[in-house]
Each structure stands twice: as C-alpha cells, then as structure tokens.
Amino acid sequence: ELDTVVARGNAQHGVSVTIAGAADVSLVIDDSKFAENGGMGASFAIGGASLAVSVDETEALRNEGGWGLRFDDDTGGASTYTLADTNVAQNTKGGLIIDASGAVGDASVSIKDSSFDGNAGNDGARIVGPNAFALDVSADESSFDGNVGNGLDARSPVAASTYTASLTKVRANANSAGFGVWLGASGTTGDASATLARVEAESNSQSGVRLAEAGAGNFAVTLTHVAASGNGNGDGTADNNVHISEAGDGNLNLSAADVTSNSSNGGSGTWVGEADAGTLAIDYAGKSESNDNTKYGLFASEDGDGLSITNYARLTADGNGDASLWMSTGTITN
C-alpha cells in the first residue's frame, strides 16, 4: 500500500516496485504524487496468483524519462484495475500503461473521474490485454486530450477469448500522431463489443473513433451521442472520423444514434467494413449526420456475405467530396 506517498524530483523513477511469487497480490495507491522525476513517475512489475490494483486521488505529472504510471502484469490469474480521481498528465513518454500481455487470466480495467492529458511521446492511456483471455475495459467521465499519440488505446493485440469496452462521458480530443480512441481485439475466439455513449473525439490527427475486431466472434458496436468531427491529417491513411472494421468469421453489427462525423480532413465521415465470412448490418437508431467530409458521408464495405443498412433516412450526409454513400451490394431501407 502506498498512502500519501510523495516521490518528486528523483534522478530516476519516482517509485519502482517488483513483486514476484505465487501469492495473490493487492496493490493500493491512494492520495499519492509522482512528479518531475527523471524516469517514470511510478513503475510496478508484478507477478503472482492474481492481482487487484486500486489507484485513487493520485497524480503522476511531468515525469521526464518514461510513463507517468506503468504496470507490467505477469500474474498467473485474473487481474483487476480500478482507477478513480487520478491525474496523469504532461509526462514526456506517455501517461498510463497497463501491459497485461504476460498475464495468464482475464483482465478488467475501470477508469472513472480521471484525466490523461497532454502527455508527449506516447498515448494518454494504453491498455494491453492478455493473450487468450478476456479483456474488459470501461471509462467513465474521463479525458484523454492533447497527447502525442493516441488518447486512449485499449486493445488485445494478440488472441483474446472475449473483448468488452464501454466508454461513457469520455473526451479524447486533439491528440496528435494518433487516434482519439482505439479499441478492439485480434484473434478473438468469442464475441467482442464496444459501447460508446456521450463520447467526444474530435480534431485528432487520425480517426476520432477507431474500433477493430479480428477473429471468429461477432462484433457488436453501439454509438450513442458521439461527436467525432474534424479528424484526420490529410495523408490518406487514417483520416475517417469514425472507422470500424471486422476481419474474421463473425458478424459486424453497428447501431448509431446522434452520431456527428463531419468535416474529416482527407477521409470519410463514417467508414464501416467487414471482411471474410460474416455479415454487416448498420442501423441508424437515431438521427445522425455526416457532412462536408473529403470523401464519403458513409462508406460501407462487405465482401459478399450480406450487407444491410436500415433507417438510412435518419442520416444526413450533405456536401461530401465524393458522395453521400458508398456501399457494397446489399439492401438499404429508410
């Protein structure tokens, strides 16, 4: 337990802790400050049977040689992280990283009332899921603004059993050299889902919202009250305001209501694609708009297994450079 710890102005890391063994591990960080150190603010390398981490009312600010907060998770069981009222800002090599790629068990990360803003050299917050196990990520009333990298990057880049992400009242604006939010999983054997409600992801150098799943499972995406306009840097690589993809044998289902994806710089407003075996279904559950984009208002690509767009009349797509809509062969209803 680190309670009211102040680690400031050290030549190397503010705090560096290594925990090894076969026991269950509990790590509590409360009302602490890790600031202006020459290395990382606080670094934890943890092994054990299982892991529970709680970070509350803690700051990691202006550290010059690494991440503000770093957790390397090699536990042999489930891992749970809870961060609340935490400020990780203006570090020169990234804000928060939780790397559970070496863990042998499911991982769960909950972030609430926290900020990860203005970090240079890397993401505001990066969460790396375990191999062959589940990753569950939630963020509520938190900001990931102005980082030199992605705002929030929460993915399982290797095989995952299931993947769940939920963002509510989240901001991820004006991140350079990256996406606003980048969520997803590779090689899933089970299903994946991403639910975004009252999310703002605008003026990022790449897509505001990037969601991706690859594997055997289905991918369910729900966007409600999402503002994702003015994204892209015009280089043609990742300039869509909203970019959603599924590459595998599962189906991709998108429900969108009150989604604003206007004025992309070099791309489309909303780009949705499904490859390999599986269908693509897009439902505009509420009024949305995708105007004044460089390419298309809505781009919907499916490789032949079935594409449907319903309630299309609820989408306003005016003034786009190429067309309001590009879609593969499929059905469209108003």
N, C-alpha and C positions, 0 to 999 in steps of 0.2 A: 504494500500500500504506500502510495506517495500522496501525502496530505499536506497541503500548504507548502509545497517544495518550491523554492526559487533557485533556478540554475541559469545564471546570466553572465555573459562576458567571458566564457571559458575559451581557451585556445582551440580545443577540440569540441566534442559533443557536450551538450549540457548534462545529459544523463545517458548512460549506456548500460543496459542490463541484459544479461544472458541467463536464461533459465532452462535447465535440462533435467531429465529424469523421467520417471514413469507415473508420477502422481498427477492428479487434477490440479490445474493452475488457475488461480484467481488473481487478477491484477486490477487494482483500483487506483485511479489518478483523480484527485479532487483538489480544486482550488489551487492549482499549481501554475508556475510560469517558467517557460523555457525560452529565453530570448537572447538574441545578439551573441550567439556562440559562433566559434569559427567552423564548427562542423554542423551536425544535425542538432535540432533542439532536444529531442529525446528519441532514443533508439532502443527497441526491445526485440531480442531474438529468443523465441520461446518454443520449447518442446515439452511434451507431457502427454498425459492420457486424454485430457480435454482442456478447454481454455474458455474463461469468461473474463472479458475486459470491459471495464466501465471507466469512461472519461467524462468528467463533469466540471463545468466552470473553470476551464483550463485554457491557457494561452500558449501558443508557440509562434513567436514573432521574430522576424528579421534575423534569422539564422543564416549564416553565410556559406556553409560548406555542405549542405545536404537538405533533406526533407525536414520540415518542421516537426512532424511526428512520423515515426516509422515503426511498423510491426511486421516482423518476419515470423510467420506461423508455420511450424513443422510438427504440430501436435498430432497424436495418433487417434483423435476422436473429434467430436463436434466442437466448433468454435463459435462464440457469440461475442459480438462487439456492440456496445452501446455508447454513443457519444451525444452529449447534450450541453448546450450553452458553452460551446468550445469555439475559440477563435484561432485559426491557423492561417497567418497572413504574412505577406511580404518576405517570405523566405526565398533565397536565391536559387534553390534547386528543387522546388516543389513544396506543396503543402503537406497533405496527409497521404501516406501509402500504407495499405494493409495488403500484404502479399501472403495469401494462403495457398499458393500453388504447391507447397510441400506438405500440406496437411492431409491427413487420411480420415476425412469425415466431413459432414456438412458444415457450411459456414453461413452465419447470419450477421448482417451489419445493419444497425439502426442509427440514423443521424437525425437530430432534432435541434432546432433553435441554434444552429451553428453557422459559422462563416469560414470560407476557404477562398479568400480574395487576394488578388494582387501578388501571387507567387510567380517568380521568374524561373525559367529553365525547365519547367515541367508542369504537371497538372495541378489544379487546385486540390483535388482528391482523386486518388486512384485505388480501386479495389480489385484485386486479382483473386478469382475463385479457385477452389481446389480441383484437382484432377479426378474425374469420375465420380464426383459427389455434387450435392446441390449447393447453389448459391442463392441466398435470399437477401435483397438489398432494399432498404427503404430510407427515404429522406423527406423530412417534413419541415417547412418553414426555415429553410436554409439557403445560403447563397454561395455561388461558385463563379464569381465575376472577376474579369480582368486578369486572368492568368496567362502566362506564356506557355501554352499547351492546352489540353482540354480543361473545361470547367470541372465536370465530373465524368470520370471514366470508370465504369463498374461492369466488368466482364469476366466471364470464364473463357479464357483464350484456348483452353485445352478441353478435352472431353468432359462434359458435365452430365449428371443424371437429370436434374431439372434446374430451371432458372426462373426467378421471380424478381421483378423490380417494380417498385411503387414510389413515385415522386408526387408530393403534394405541396403546393405553395413554395415552389423552388424557383430561384433565379440562377441563370447561367448565361450572362451577357458579356459581350466584348472580350472574349478570350481570343488571343492571337496564336497562330500556329496550331489550331486545334478546333474541335467541336465544342458546342455548348455542353451537351450531354451525349455520351456514347455508352450505350447499354447493349448487352447481348451475350451470347454464348456460342461456342463452337462444339460440334460433335455431340450434341445432346442426344441421349437415349430416351429421355422423357420429354414432356412438354415445357414450353417457355412462355412467359407472359411479361408484358411491360404496360403499366398503367400510369399515365401522366395526367394530373389534374391541377389546373391553375399553375402552369409552368410557363416561365418566360425565358426564352432562349433566342436572343436577338443580337445582331451586329457582331457575330463571331466570324473568324477568318475562314472557317469551314462550315459545315451544316450546323444549324442550331440544334436539331434533334437527329441523332443517328442511332438507329435501332437495327440490330442484326442477329439472326439465328441461323445456325447451320447444323443439321443433324436429322435424326429420324422423327423427332417430335413436332407437334404443331406449335405455331407461334401466334399468340393472341395479343393484339395491341389495342389499347383504348386510350384515345386522346380527347380530353375534355377541357375547354378553356385553356388552350395552349397558344401562346403568342410566339411565333418563330419567323420573324421578318428581317430582311436586310442582312442576311448571312452570305458568306462566300467572298473569296478574294479575286474571282475572275480568272483563275488559272485553269478552270475546266475540270478539276479533279474531284472536288468535293464541295460543290457550290450550291447544291439544293438546300432550300430552307429545312425541309423535313425529308429524310432519306431512310426508308425502311426496306429491309431485304430478308428473304428466307431462302436458303440454299440447302436443300435436302429433300427428304421424302415426306415431310409434313406439310400441312396446310397453313397459309398465312391469312388471318382474319383481322381486318382493321375496322374499328368503329371510331368515327371522328365527329365531334360536335364543338362548335365555336372554336375552330382552329383557324388562326390567321397566319398565312405564309406568303407574304407579299414581298416584292422588290428584292428578289435574290440577285446577287451580283455574279452572273455567269451561269446560273443553273435554273432549275425548275422550282416552282413553289413546293409541291409535294411529289416525291418520287417513290413509287412502291413497286417492288419486283419480287417475283417468286420463280425459282429455277428448280429443275429436276422434278421428280414425281410429287405432285401436290397441287392444290388449287389456291386461287387468290380471290378473296371476297372483300370488297370495300363497301362500307355502309356509312353514308353521311347521316348520322343520327340527329344532327342539329345543324343549323346554318353555319357555314364556313366561307372563307374567302381566300383566294389565291390569285392575286392581281399583280400586273406590272413586273412579272419575272422575265429574266433574259430569255428563257426557253419556254417551257410549258407551264400552264397552271397546275394540271395534274398529269403525271406520267405514270401509266400502269402497265407493267410488263409481266406476262405469264407465258410459259413455254409450251402451252397446248393442252394442259390437263383440266383447264376450266377457269374462266375469269368472269366475275360478276361485279357490277357497280350498281348499287341501289340508292335511291333518294338523291340522285345526281343533281336534281333541280335545287337542292339546298346549298349547292356550291356556287359561289360567284367567282368567275375566272375571267377577268377582263384585262385587256391591254398587255397580254403576254407576247413575247417576241416571236415565238413560233406558232403556238396555237393554245386554245383553252385546254384541250385534252388530246393526249396520245394514248391509245390503248391497243393491246393485242386483241386478237379475235376473242369475242366474248359477248356477254349480254349487258345492257345498260337500261335502267328504268328510272323514271323520275318519281 
